Structures are given as structure tokens and as C-alpha cells.
Amino acid sequence: MKTPEIFRNSFLITSFYLVFNLLFVLIKASEWILIALLTVFIYPLIYLFFLVSWIFLAWCAIVYLFWHFRTNWLTAVLPTLFNILTVLIFLFVPFTKIWLEYLFDKNYPSFLEVIELVENGEIQKAPGEHLTPLPQKYAMLSDGQEIYIEQEDETLSVFFFTFRGVLDNFSGFVYRSDDSQPPQTFMYGDWEK
């Protein structure tokens, strides 16, 4: 049986699989940046395109593996190996946790400056409101350029959004002046330390 033309150049195929899988991992790793740039509506479409393409290419890699295993087993295995490595990276590398830790460490001094401004009364919430716009200098610290401020008795809570959500979900960093876990009534959230 004659080998299809597309399967003849093993270097080109292997290089293509390597580049495509690296690009897919890069898109997953920079998910937070892409959501901020492209919005929560457009990014899933791009991710879905890459996921469907990856599934199709994984099937092609398996066909390629069986077609060329006897002639050159190393180049036949590489595309499938790249796909397996991509799956393992997606399963075991906590991209979101890495990204959030990076954001927190990078912006920690600025978070403290904003908290000091709130405690000194230089940033105040409007009466009856909790969302307060940030000064332009600190706008990048919170998604939507706003922070949530709540004063309960002696405890001040300041929430910086990392993700505002579409209809209900949100995430971010919270400061509590008494260093306690926020109660479930605070922003009606699930809180983790």
C-alpha cells in the first residue's frame, strides 16, 4: 500500500506537532492574560478551537504511528509522545495557582499601599455602596478597576478582584484587618486561605 503524501515528510510532521502542542500549552499557561485581553466571551472560543484541533491531530498522530512504526519507529512515535506530554502538563501543572501566586507576589507592595489608603480614609466607599473605584495608579490591581470595601465593627475587609465573572463567579485576594477567615456572608463567597 502506498503511503499518503502528507505522511512522507516525518521532520515536517514532527516539527508541526511540537509547535502546535507548545502553542496549546502556552495558551493554557497564559489563560489569565488572554481572558483579560480578549474577554471571557472570546477566549473560550479560541481554547475550544485549539482543543478540537488537538483532538483531531491526536487521532492523526495515532494513524501516523501505526502507518510508519515499522519503517521508522522513532519519528512515528514522536507526534503521539508530544500529545501525551501535553495531556500530562495539563493534568499536573497548576497553571492557575502559579499565575495567582505570581500576581500576588508581584503586586503585594501595591496592595499594601491601597490598604493603607483605605485605612487612612484617602480611598472611601460611597454611603450604602461597597464597590469603590481605585485611583488610576492602582487600577491594574483589581479586575474592573474597583475594590470591595466592607467595615464590620472593628474589622476592615478589602477585596481585590482577579476575576469578576460573568453572572456569578468571582475570585480575588481579600485583606482582613483582624487576619481572620472571611465569613460566608462576606460577598457570599467560598473562602480559602
C-alpha positions as CSV (number, residue, x, y, z in Angstrom):
1,M,0.0,0.0,0.0
2,K,1.3,3.4,-0.9
3,T,2.0,6.0,1.9
4,P,-0.1,9.1,1.6
5,E,1.8,12.2,0.6
6,I,1.1,14.1,3.8
7,F,2.8,11.3,5.9
8,R,6.1,11.2,3.9
9,N,8.0,14.1,5.4
10,S,8.5,13.0,9.0
11,F,10.6,16.0,10.0
12,L,7.8,18.4,8.9
13,I,5.2,16.4,10.7
14,T,7.2,16.1,13.9
15,S,8.0,19.8,13.9
16,F,4.4,20.7,13.3
17,Y,3.2,18.6,16.3
18,L,5.9,20.0,18.5
19,V,5.0,23.6,17.6
20,F,1.2,23.0,17.9
21,N,1.5,21.3,21.3
22,L,3.8,24.0,22.6
23,L,1.4,26.7,21.4
24,F,-1.5,24.9,23.1
25,V,0.4,24.7,26.4
26,L,1.3,28.4,26.1
27,I,-2.3,29.3,25.5
28,K,-3.3,27.4,28.6
29,A,-0.5,28.8,30.7
30,S,-1.3,32.4,29.7
31,E,-5.1,31.9,30.2
32,W,-5.4,34.8,32.7
33,I,-3.7,37.2,30.4
34,L,-5.8,36.1,27.4
35,I,-9.1,36.4,29.3
36,A,-8.1,39.9,30.4
37,L,-7.2,40.9,26.8
38,L,-9.9,39.1,24.9
39,T,-12.7,38.9,27.4
40,V,-14.3,35.9,29.0
41,F,-16.5,35.5,25.9
42,I,-13.8,35.3,23.2
43,Y,-11.1,33.3,25.0
44,P,-13.3,30.1,25.3
45,L,-13.8,30.1,21.6
46,I,-10.1,30.2,20.9
47,Y,-9.5,27.5,23.6
48,L,-12.3,25.3,22.0
49,F,-10.7,25.7,18.6
50,F,-7.4,24.5,19.9
51,L,-9.0,21.7,21.8
52,V,-10.9,20.4,18.8
53,S,-7.8,20.8,16.6
54,W,-5.7,18.9,19.2
55,I,-8.2,16.0,19.4
56,F,-8.2,15.7,15.6
57,L,-4.4,15.9,15.4
58,A,-4.1,13.3,18.2
59,W,-6.2,10.9,16.1
60,C,-3.9,11.7,13.1
61,A,-0.8,11.1,15.2
62,I,-2.2,7.6,16.1
63,V,-2.8,6.8,12.5
64,Y,0.7,8.1,11.6
65,L,2.1,5.9,14.4
66,F,0.6,2.8,13.0
67,W,1.4,3.7,9.4
68,H,5.1,4.3,10.0
69,F,6.1,2.3,13.0
70,R,7.8,-0.4,11.1
71,T,9.8,1.9,8.8
72,N,11.0,4.5,11.3
73,W,9.6,3.9,14.8
74,L,11.2,7.0,16.4
75,T,9.7,9.6,14.1
76,A,6.4,7.6,14.2
77,V,6.2,7.8,18.0
78,L,7.2,11.5,18.4
79,P,3.8,13.1,17.5
80,T,1.9,10.8,19.8
81,L,4.6,11.4,22.5
82,F,4.1,15.2,22.2
83,N,0.4,14.7,22.6
84,I,0.8,12.6,25.7
85,L,3.2,15.2,27.2
86,T,0.7,17.9,26.6
87,V,-2.0,15.9,28.4
88,L,0.4,15.3,31.4
89,I,1.3,19.0,31.5
90,F,-2.4,20.0,31.5
91,L,-3.2,17.4,34.3
92,F,-0.3,18.1,36.6
93,V,0.9,21.7,36.2
94,P,-1.3,24.0,38.2
95,F,-1.2,27.0,35.9
96,T,-3.9,29.0,37.7
97,K,-2.1,28.6,41.1
98,I,1.2,29.6,39.6
99,W,-0.3,32.6,37.9
100,L,-2.2,33.8,41.1
101,E,0.9,33.4,43.2
102,Y,2.9,35.4,40.7
103,L,0.3,38.2,40.6
104,F,0.1,38.3,44.4
105,D,3.9,38.4,44.9
106,K,4.4,41.0,42.2
107,N,1.6,43.3,43.4
108,Y,2.0,42.8,47.2
109,P,3.6,46.2,47.9
110,S,0.9,48.0,45.9
111,F,-1.8,46.0,47.7
112,L,-0.4,47.2,51.0
113,E,-0.4,50.8,49.7
114,V,-4.0,50.6,48.7
115,I,-5.0,49.1,52.1
116,E,-3.1,51.9,53.8
117,L,-5.0,54.5,51.7
118,V,-8.3,52.8,52.7
119,E,-7.4,52.8,56.4
120,N,-6.4,56.4,56.3
121,G,-9.6,57.4,54.6
122,E,-8.0,58.5,51.3
123,I,-10.0,55.9,49.4
124,Q,-13.6,55.9,50.7
125,K,-16.6,54.0,49.6
126,A,-19.8,55.9,48.9
127,P,-22.5,55.5,51.6
128,G,-24.5,52.3,51.0
129,E,-22.0,51.1,48.4
130,H,-19.2,48.6,48.7
131,L,-17.5,48.8,45.3
132,T,-15.1,51.7,45.1
133,P,-13.0,52.8,42.1
134,L,-9.3,52.6,42.5
135,P,-7.0,55.6,41.7
136,Q,-5.5,55.3,38.2
137,K,-2.1,54.4,39.7
138,Y,-3.5,51.3,41.3
139,A,-6.2,50.4,38.6
140,M,-4.4,47.3,37.4
141,L,-4.6,45.7,40.9
142,S,-8.2,44.7,40.6
143,D,-10.3,43.4,37.7
144,G,-12.8,46.1,36.8
145,Q,-10.5,48.7,38.5
146,E,-12.7,48.6,41.6
147,I,-12.2,47.1,45.1
148,Y,-14.9,45.9,47.5
149,I,-14.7,47.6,50.9
150,E,-16.7,46.4,54.0
151,Q,-16.4,47.6,57.6
152,E,-17.9,45.3,60.2
153,D,-17.4,46.5,63.8
154,E,-13.7,46.8,64.1
155,T,-12.8,44.6,61.1
156,L,-12.0,46.1,57.8
157,S,-12.2,43.9,54.7
158,V,-10.8,44.9,51.3
159,F,-11.3,42.6,48.3
160,F,-9.2,42.9,45.1
161,F,-10.8,41.1,42.1
162,T,-8.6,38.8,40.0
163,F,-11.7,37.7,38.0
164,R,-15.2,39.4,38.1
165,G,-17.1,36.6,36.5
166,V,-20.0,37.0,34.1
167,L,-23.1,36.2,36.0
168,D,-22.0,35.0,39.4
169,N,-18.5,33.6,39.8
170,F,-15.6,35.8,41.0
171,S,-12.2,35.4,42.6
172,G,-9.6,37.6,44.1
173,F,-7.5,38.5,47.2
174,V,-9.0,39.6,50.4
175,Y,-7.4,41.6,53.2
176,R,-9.0,41.4,56.7
177,S,-7.6,43.7,59.4
178,D,-8.1,41.0,62.1
179,D,-6.3,38.4,59.8
180,S,-9.3,36.1,60.1
181,Q,-11.1,33.9,57.5
182,P,-13.9,35.9,55.9
183,P,-17.3,34.7,57.0
184,Q,-19.6,33.0,54.4
185,T,-21.8,36.1,54.5
186,F,-18.9,38.3,53.1
187,M,-19.7,38.7,49.4
188,Y,-21.5,35.3,49.7
189,G,-18.2,33.5,48.7
190,D,-16.3,30.3,49.3
191,W,-13.1,31.4,51.0
192,E,-9.8,29.6,51.0
193,K,-6.5,30.6,52.7
